[in-house]
Amino acid sequence: PCDAGIIAAWKAHYRNDTISLVISKYEDNPQMSAKEVYCLPLLDAKQVVNSSWKHVSCKTILNCWKHTQIIAALNQQPPSSSTP
């Protein structure tokens, strides 16, 4: 299911969050070089990763699971009987 769109959704949010942070850093100090603006401390990078994951909705994850049809296949299997 991760290859079915969950990773793509996370990456899109990650890019947006990273760009927002970079723009904010540049607006705070316009004299910074491009290299300095894009250099994120480890704590900032961790926060961007966490924030990006929180933006991936439950609906997106559910749709990705549905797309793979794994859940449907599990629901179609006959129940195993515990009686002989």
C-alpha positions in Angstrom: 0.0 0.0 0.0 2.9 2.4 0.5 3.8 2.1 -3.2 0.1 2.7 -4.0 0.3 6.4 -3.1 1.0 6.8 0.6 4.7 7.6 0.0 3.8 9.9 -2.9 1.3 11.8 -0.7 3.9 12.1 2.1 6.5 13.3 -0.3 4.2 16.0 -1.7 3.5 17.3 1.8 7.2 17.1 2.7 8.1 19.2 -0.3 5.5 21.8 0.5 6.5 21.9 4.2 10.2 22.2 3.3 9.6 25.0 0.8 7.5 26.8 3.4 10.3 26.5 5.9 12.9 27.7 3.4 10.8 30.7 2.4 10.3 31.6 6.0 14.1 31.4 6.7 14.8 33.6 3.7 12.2 36.1 4.7 13.7 36.3 8.2 17.2 36.9 6.7 17.3 37.9 3.0 21.1 38.1 3.1 21.5 34.3 3.5 22.9 32.4 0.6 20.9 29.7 -1.2 23.1 27.1 0.4 22.5 28.5 3.9 18.7 28.7 3.3 18.4 25.1 2.2 20.6 23.7 4.9 18.2 22.5 7.6 19.3 21.6 11.1 18.5 18.0 12.0 15.8 19.1 14.4 14.0 21.2 11.7 14.3 18.3 9.3 12.7 15.9 11.9 9.9 18.4 12.5 9.2 18.7 8.7 9.1 14.9 8.4 6.7 14.6 11.3 4.5 17.5 10.1 4.4 16.0 6.6 3.2 12.6 7.9 0.5 14.3 10.0 -0.8 15.9 6.8 -1.3 12.5 5.1 -5.0 11.9 5.8 -6.6 8.7 7.0 -8.7 8.8 3.8 -5.6 8.8 1.6 -4.2 5.8 3.5 -7.6 4.0 3.3 -7.8 4.7 -0.5 -4.4 3.3 -1.0 -5.3 0.1 0.8 -8.4 -0.1 -1.3 -6.5 0.4 -4.5 -4.2 -2.5 -3.7 -7.3 -4.7 -3.1 -5.5 -6.4 -0.2 -8.3 -5.8 2.2 -10.9 -7.0 -0.3 -8.9 -10.2 -0.8 -8.8 -10.8 2.9 -12.5 -10.3 3.2 -13.2 -12.8 0.5 -11.3 -15.6 2.0 -13.6 -18.2 3.7 -13.3 -18.1 7.5 -11.3 -20.9 9.0 -13.3 -23.2 11.1 -12.0 -24.1 14.5 -14.2 -27.2 14.7 -13.0 -30.4 13.1 
